[in-house]
Amino acid sequence: MNERVRYIAAEQHFARHLGIEVVSIEVDHVVLRLPYREYLGVERVNGGAIASLVDLAGTCACWSNPVVGDAARGATVGFTINYLKLVVGSCLTASGRVRRRGGSLCVAEVSVVNEAGEEVAVATINYKLEPRGAPS
């Protein structure tokens, strides 16, 4: 379970480009960190970068369960994000937690905080996950 989640969070090409770091992985709960880099935005961290962090944290939370097999397949089907505070030159930490795990639909909630611990975004992710690799 942990190896697959680490791969999704930090080793896939886009996650690696962003510089995502895995802080912790538990069953149905993942914490990821996005180090600040100037290309994320000088006047403000781009909302797309924050949304990417949110999507990865929610996705990884859904994958972080022993019922998810090696042949599993999944994709985000939608998410709602609310930006609460402007982010300028700060690393971000996202905590993704599964709220409900159904047969093939998983709902996760994600909270993003800046280096000062202030919540800057919250989101709900709907993720389709076939835990044993069944066709979608």
DAFENWO-V266047 format. One record per backbone hydrogen bond with DSSP energy under -1.0 kcal/mol. CO is the residue of the C=O (numbers start at 1). NH is the residue of the N-H. E is the energy in kcal/mol with one decimal. If there is no record, write none. Layout:
# DAFENWO-V266047
co: {CO & CO}
nh: {NH & NH}
e: {E & E}
This chain:
# DAFENWO-V266047
co: {1 & 2 & 3 & 4 & 5 & 6 & 7 & 7 & 12 & 13 & 14 & 15 & 15 & 21 & 24 & 26 & 28 & 29 & 30 & 31 & 31 & 32 & 33 & 34 & 37 & 38 & 40 & 46 & 47 & 48 & 49 & 50 & 51 & 52 & 53 & 54 & 55 & 56 & 57 & 58 & 59 & 60 & 63 & 64 & 65 & 69 & 73 & 75 & 78 & 80 & 82 & 87 & 92 & 93 & 94 & 95 & 96 & 97 & 100 & 104 & 105 & 106 & 107 & 107 & 108 & 109 & 110 & 111 & 112 & 112 & 113 & 114 & 118 & 120 & 120 & 121 & 122 & 123 & 124 & 125 & 126 & 126 & 127 & 128 & 129 & 130 & 130 & 131}
nh: {5 & 6 & 7 & 8 & 9 & 10 & 11 & 12 & 16 & 17 & 18 & 19 & 20 & 33 & 31 & 29 & 98 & 26 & 96 & 23 & 24 & 94 & 21 & 92 & 40 & 41 & 46 & 50 & 51 & 52 & 53 & 54 & 55 & 56 & 57 & 58 & 59 & 60 & 61 & 62 & 63 & 64 & 65 & 28 & 68 & 72 & 130 & 128 & 126 & 124 & 122 & 45 & 34 & 113 & 32 & 111 & 30 & 109 & 107 & 129 & 102 & 127 & 99 & 100 & 125 & 97 & 123 & 95 & 120 & 121 & 93 & 117 & 114 & 84 & 85 & 112 & 82 & 110 & 80 & 108 & 77 & 78 & 106 & 75 & 131 & 73 & 133 & 69}
e: {-2.1 & -2.7 & -2.1 & -2.4 & -2.8 & -2.5 & -1.6 & -1.7 & -2.7 & -2.4 & -2.3 & -1.3 & -2.0 & -2.8 & -2.4 & -1.8 & -2.4 & -3.0 & -3.2 & -2.7 & -1.6 & -2.9 & -2.7 & -2.4 & -2.3 & -2.0 & -3.3 & -1.6 & -2.7 & -2.1 & -2.0 & -2.5 & -2.7 & -2.3 & -2.5 & -2.6 & -2.6 & -2.8 & -2.0 & -1.9 & -1.8 & -1.2 & -1.9 & -3.4 & -2.0 & -1.6 & -2.9 & -2.6 & -3.1 & -2.0 & -2.0 & -3.2 & -3.4 & -2.7 & -2.6 & -2.0 & -2.6 & -2.9 & -3.0 & -3.1 & -2.7 & -3.1 & -3.2 & -1.9 & -3.1 & -2.7 & -2.3 & -2.8 & -3.0 & -1.3 & -2.4 & -2.0 & -2.1 & -3.0 & -1.4 & -2.8 & -2.9 & -2.5 & -2.2 & -2.3 & -2.7 & -1.3 & -3.1 & -2.1 & -1.0 & -1.2 & -2.0 & -3.9}
